[in-house]
Amino acid sequence: MKRLIFVLSAVTILSSCAGAGNAAKPPELDVPFGAEAEISYGGSECTAKIVRYGSGSWEFTITEPYALEGLTVTESGGKTTLSMLGMESTADISGAAVSMARALSSAYDAAAAGGEVTHGSAGETALTGTSDIGRYRVTLGENAEPAVIASEDCKLKAQLSSFAVMPENEVTAELDES
């Protein structure tokens, strides 16, 4: 009987230790949000206001450079639409074409769906993995909020600020207006 109690105790202790050694549970990133971003993509740079309504549904409004101010880039279901001054066009019309919006949304959505949690030497936490367009890294800042979205394969880096989760009623209202 003593042996059975010892074995059960050992199994319980080892089970709890094994669970503690596993990678941390990823933070909940599959949420609608708004943020500002400084984006570098393939040698070009811009500043944009970003809204993520849900997986595969994004809107980017360019605020800088001045020549592109007001350009709205919508990523929805793998289709990228550009609109400005009442004119509209489509991007990503070939398999090889990847817009900044598609690269950024693909990286983030893949992380939100279950990226691998990694911890850097400087104490940073990130989600890494591979999306349909290549390897990505979403680095988390304060309160486990996304701070940087990057894709080495696409030469993409987006530094996020003013991150705010959107309440469900705002998301519904925004989608109804579209």
Backbone torsions as a table, in degrees:
resi	resn	phi	psi	omega
1	MET	NA	-42.5	178.3
2	LYS	-60.7	-37.6	-180.0
3	ARG	-65.2	-41.3	178.8
4	LEU	-62.5	-43.3	179.0
5	ILE	-64.0	-41.3	179.2
6	PHE	-62.8	-45.3	-179.7
7	VAL	-62.8	-45.3	178.7
8	LEU	-62.2	-41.0	178.1
9	SER	-63.6	-43.7	-180.0
10	ALA	-63.5	-42.6	178.7
11	VAL	-62.5	-43.4	179.1
12	THR	-61.7	-46.1	-179.3
13	ILE	-64.9	-45.7	-179.6
14	LEU	-65.5	-36.2	178.6
15	SER	-64.3	-42.4	-179.6
16	SER	-70.3	-32.7	177.3
17	CYS	-69.8	-38.5	-179.9
18	ALA	-64.6	-38.3	178.7
19	GLY	-67.8	-34.1	-178.7
20	ALA	-70.8	-26.8	-177.9
21	GLY	-81.5	-13.0	-179.0
22	ASN	-69.8	159.5	177.9
23	ALA	-60.4	148.5	-179.5
24	ALA	-63.4	150.5	176.9
25	LYS	-66.9	132.8	-179.3
26	PRO	-64.3	147.5	177.3
27	PRO	-68.8	160.4	179.6
28	GLU	-76.3	105.5	179.2
29	LEU	-107.4	-12.4	-177.2
30	ASP	-81.4	64.4	-178.5
31	VAL	-131.2	151.1	172.8
32	PRO	-71.8	140.9	179.9
33	PHE	-153.1	166.2	171.5
34	GLY	-124.0	148.0	179.0
35	ALA	-161.3	165.8	170.8
36	GLU	-106.1	148.6	-176.9
37	ALA	-143.2	140.3	167.4
38	GLU	-100.7	116.2	-170.4
39	ILE	-115.5	132.7	172.7
40	SER	-119.0	123.6	-175.6
41	TYR	-142.3	113.0	176.7
42	GLY	56.5	34.8	178.7
43	GLY	92.7	-9.8	177.5
44	SER	-101.3	152.6	179.4
45	GLU	-131.2	147.2	174.9
46	CYS	-155.5	167.1	173.3
47	THR	-118.7	139.8	-175.9
48	ALA	-147.0	154.4	167.0
49	LYS	-94.6	131.0	-176.4
50	ILE	-115.9	139.0	170.8
51	VAL	-128.9	126.1	173.8
52	ARG	-108.3	113.2	179.4
53	TYR	-83.0	-28.8	-179.9
54	GLY	171.8	179.7	-179.4
55	SER	-57.2	125.2	179.2
56	GLY	78.1	8.0	-179.2
57	SER	-133.1	100.7	-173.9
58	TRP	-132.4	156.6	173.5
59	GLU	-140.2	130.9	179.0
60	PHE	-121.2	125.9	175.3
61	THR	-114.6	114.7	-176.4
62	ILE	-72.2	131.2	178.5
63	THR	-111.1	-22.4	174.5
64	GLU	-149.6	145.8	6.7
65	PRO	-74.4	164.5	-175.0
66	TYR	-54.9	-39.5	-177.6
67	ALA	-61.7	-24.3	-179.4
68	LEU	-108.4	1.7	-178.0
69	GLU	-55.5	126.8	-179.9
70	GLY	95.9	-10.8	176.0
71	LEU	-65.4	127.6	177.9
72	THR	-109.5	125.4	178.9
73	VAL	-112.5	120.7	-179.5
74	THR	-112.0	129.0	176.6
75	GLU	-112.8	116.8	-178.8
76	SER	-143.9	115.5	177.6
77	GLY	60.0	36.1	179.3
78	GLY	83.5	1.2	179.0
79	LYS	-108.9	130.4	179.8
80	THR	-107.6	125.9	179.1
81	THR	-119.1	136.1	177.4
82	LEU	-111.4	133.6	177.0
83	SER	-140.8	141.1	179.3
84	MET	-164.5	134.8	176.7
85	LEU	52.6	39.9	176.8
86	GLY	81.4	-1.7	178.3
87	MET	-103.6	149.6	-178.3
88	GLU	-136.9	145.0	178.9
89	SER	-145.2	164.3	179.5
90	THR	-115.8	139.9	175.2
91	ALA	-113.7	-178.3	179.1
92	ASP	55.9	40.2	-177.0
93	ILE	-83.9	-9.7	174.2
94	SER	-121.6	159.7	-178.4
95	GLY	-61.3	-29.0	-177.7
96	ALA	-83.3	-17.9	-177.6
97	ALA	-81.0	132.0	177.5
98	VAL	-136.2	112.9	177.8
99	SER	-76.5	162.7	174.8
100	MET	-56.5	-42.2	-178.9
101	ALA	-62.3	-44.3	-179.8
102	ARG	-67.0	-40.5	179.6
103	ALA	-63.6	-45.5	-178.0
104	LEU	-68.9	-46.4	-178.5
105	SER	-66.8	-37.3	179.0
106	SER	-64.2	-43.3	179.2
107	ALA	-63.6	-48.8	-177.4
108	TYR	-66.8	-45.4	-178.4
109	ASP	-61.7	-36.4	177.2
110	ALA	-65.8	-41.3	177.7
111	ALA	-63.8	-42.7	-179.3
112	ALA	-65.3	-28.8	-179.5
113	ALA	-80.7	-8.5	177.3
114	GLY	138.6	51.5	175.3
115	GLY	-68.9	159.9	178.1
116	GLU	-80.1	128.6	-179.9
117	VAL	-78.7	126.8	177.2
118	THR	-126.5	153.3	178.7
119	HIS	-121.6	124.2	-179.1
120	GLY	-82.5	171.0	-178.4
121	SER	-67.2	-26.6	179.7
122	ALA	-88.0	12.7	179.2
123	GLY	83.6	7.4	179.6
124	GLU	-78.9	151.0	176.7
125	THR	-113.2	138.3	-179.5
126	ALA	-145.1	159.8	171.2
127	LEU	-111.2	129.9	-178.4
128	THR	-127.7	161.2	178.1
129	GLY	164.0	-159.1	-179.5
130	THR	-128.6	131.0	175.6
131	SER	-103.5	-173.9	179.7
132	ASP	-68.2	-10.7	178.6
133	ILE	-116.1	3.6	175.8
134	GLY	137.8	-171.7	-178.9
135	ARG	-72.0	145.1	179.3
136	TYR	-136.0	165.6	174.4
137	ARG	-148.6	122.2	174.6
138	VAL	-111.3	110.1	-178.8
139	THR	-90.9	134.4	-177.7
140	LEU	-97.9	142.7	177.4
141	GLY	-105.5	-146.2	179.3
142	GLU	-59.0	146.9	178.7
143	ASN	57.1	24.6	179.6
144	ALA	58.9	31.0	176.5
145	GLU	-90.7	145.4	178.8
146	PRO	-61.1	130.5	179.1
147	ALA	-113.1	-35.2	-179.6
148	VAL	-140.1	133.5	173.2
149	ILE	-116.0	124.9	-176.5
150	ALA	-137.7	148.9	173.3
151	SER	-139.6	108.4	-180.0
152	GLU	-62.5	-41.3	-178.6
153	ASP	-60.9	-35.1	-178.9
154	CYS	-97.8	2.5	-177.6
155	LYS	53.6	49.6	-176.3
156	LEU	-118.3	136.4	171.0
157	LYS	-147.2	126.0	177.7
158	ALA	-123.4	117.0	177.6
159	GLN	-92.6	114.4	-176.5
160	LEU	-93.3	147.1	172.7
161	SER	-144.5	167.9	179.6
162	SER	52.7	39.4	-179.7
163	PHE	-68.9	131.0	177.9
164	ALA	-146.1	125.4	175.2
165	VAL	-68.2	135.7	-179.2
166	MET	-91.4	133.4	174.4
167	PRO	-64.0	149.7	-176.5
168	GLU	-55.2	-38.6	-178.7
169	ASN	-66.2	-31.6	176.8
170	GLU	-70.0	-39.0	179.4
171	VAL	-63.0	-46.8	179.7
172	THR	-61.0	-43.5	179.7
173	ALA	-63.8	-43.3	179.7
174	GLU	-63.1	-44.1	-178.9
175	LEU	-67.3	-34.1	178.2
176	ASP	-65.6	-33.8	-179.6
177	GLU	-72.1	-25.7	-176.6
178	SER	-71.5	NA	NA
